[in-house]
Amino acid sequence: MSVNYAVEEGRIRWDLETLSIQAWRRIPEQDINKAIAEVAVKPPARRRPAKTLPYVAIRIVEAETGDIIYSVRLTRGNIRIGLLRAIPLLKNKALLWGAILDPIPLIIEKIVENVEPSLDSYINNNMEDIIDKATPAEREEAEKILDRIKTVCEKLEKQRENPKLSP
């Protein structure tokens, strides 16, 4: 209930023209919590792509140093979704670095893996696990990494076309 009033000469004068009455009923707290949970705004969760997505890595170019750049693709539709750079280390290990744009942007942050029996077979047989170890990122951040790998790839292709450019 609400009503306007004024205090005049120490007395309260009620303005009954403004009288309004509202009826309320008590709602159980569990119903209130349920309603709040339904409308509460939560930041969207960054989800990893499902492991069921079939990935394949196709070797694009190999440097004289042994570094290999792979195009990461979805096998369905042969859609390129990212790039992976593999840098062989000692004792069947390799440093993997790259980025994926779809279905969500991910960064493969310099992961060291045991790559037996061969680098190519390891990459293709374990692409889902490699992607699972990736970190969700902003699209622009993933694109920057892809641009850096593309630059390396272009340099390697130019060296292959013109061996005199090699150091």
Summary of the structure (lengths in Angstrom):
residues: 167
radius of gyration: 31.0
end to end distance: 87.8
largest distance: 104.5
contacts: 406
relative contact order: 0.13
helix: 32%
strand: 37%
